[in-house]
Amino acid sequence: MSLDTDITAEWPRTPCWIDEGEALARLLGQAAARRLMLAVGGNGGPRSALLLAADSVQRQLLIDLPFPAPGQALEPGTPLMLSTRIDGAALEFTATYLHEAQIDGEAALVLAWPEGLRYLQRRTAYRLGIPHEVQVPPAVLRDRNGPLTATLVDLSRHGAGALVSRSAAIKPGVPLTCTIRVDEVEFTADAEVRSCIGSLNRLRLGLQFGEISPAAAAKLSAAVAKLERVALRRAADRR
């Protein structure tokens, strides 16, 4: 199997094992480009970390230090169970810890390239990452404590992903009102926090939109269509 675009709508909704070199590199490269959050399993309970880089030439992955910090230092050769989601799909794989490194003065972990990964498409609403060429100012999220700004990281017609400060008092189940602008299109929608994953000083929120007005729904569709056009243009440029 191979991925030719950022949108994986044609992939089956059943688990499959991906070990073909190009497909594996493309999936991990997309995940690293979006700085996706990883769930890190192993001794000491679940943790989270950001995927910073995926180098298929050196056959290494780079992640920031897992949070909460492990109770004891990792030994080289320790396998780490990692999982994340991209475009509505769950990715699960195992990577071996090699050594610690310094990246821009910050500690990071170097992992061996995985032999393969388990891929499972879970949903039909695919969230599109926010490309740098599209103007997306900070979103405004409002709850009973007032407004706060958030960095939008992905968007679909049913929800969004956003990064906020770790100090934000937000938990799964909290209702919010979101104001989002993509280029010239701006809309406001009610949403519920469905997931909240912490890493270092940030929280990644998974937001699900509730019922919205026809006018807001039309603007949301226009914003998603803009991101879809950019994704398709990128895919065409790679061919």
Sequence and secondary structure as in RCSB ss.txt:
>XXXX:A:sequence
MSLDTDITAEWPRTPCWIDEGEALARLLGQAAARRLMLAVGGNGGPRSALLLAADSVQRQLLIDLPFPAPGQALE
PGTPLMLSTRIDGAALEFTATYLHEAQIDGEAALVLAWPEGLRYLQRRTAYRLGIPHEVQVPPAVLRDRNGPLTA
TLVDLSRHGAGALVSRSAAIKPGVPLTCTIRVDEVEFTADAEVRSCIGSLNRLRLGLQFGEISPAAAAKLSAAVA
KLERVALRRAADRR
>XXXX:A:secstr
    SS  TTS SS EEE  HHHHHHHHHHHHHTT EEEEESTTS EEEEEEEEETTTTEEEEE  BS  SS   
TT EEEEEEEETTEEEEEEEEEEEEEEETTEEEEEEE  S EEEEE  SS  EE  TTS    EEEEETTEEEEE
EEEEE SSEEEEEEETTS   TT EEEEEEEETTEEEEEEEEEEEEEEETTEEEEEEEE    HHHHHHHHHHHH
HHHHHHHHHHHHH 
